[in-house]
């Protein structure tokens, strides 16, 4: 199954650590971060990757090339870094390159879980989209979802106290038709807007993940990923 990595953002919160680099190329455990994402995907035989890039797209494309150096196949969808389209807008922009079904992850996420289970859940549930969810209880970040059985019944990034006990893990599945329909929304478009619409229509499946998520979007998150990779022996 195709995997789309949303890697077009400015990386504002990492400016103190890497002021001129896109997050994909921030050094983590001795390697640009995107290489760790590729390694996770390659190990699980997800080798067809589409990167949506904006800020720093030229340096990302030069480093990654066609992906063969990392054991994967990479295509690129580019947007104007001076007029970024948002995470949902990036997918709309990438429509000509999207498969009928695909997974999406964020360019600053490190998700050490079983991607095959999520892909299989997406296909088995037969809904237009699937959200992987982690029972967060407000521990690692602000909880934003509620789940009943295999369905996401509530999703909001601005959820108040007591409104949610799960969190969007950051690995989702979509049918291409969902992104085609999203062309009616104005730009820039956050992916959360698309997800909320699906939840409101009862069309967002849920796949429970029990492995903790990590992200390098903030300096403290970057430190955590460094610590994780050091403990796993993947750091020089």
Beta strands, then each sheet from edge to edge (+ up, - down):
strand 1: 2-7
strand 2: 27-28
strand 3: 31-32
strand 4: 48-53
strand 5: 73-78
strand 6: 101-106
strand 7: 109-110
strand 8: 129-135
strand 9: 145-148
strand 10: 151-155
strand 11: 166-175
strand 12: 204-208
strand 13: 214-215
sheet 1: 5+ 4+ 1+ 6+ 11- 8+ 12+
sheet 2: 2+ 3-
sheet 3: 7+ 13-
sheet 4: 9+ 10-
end
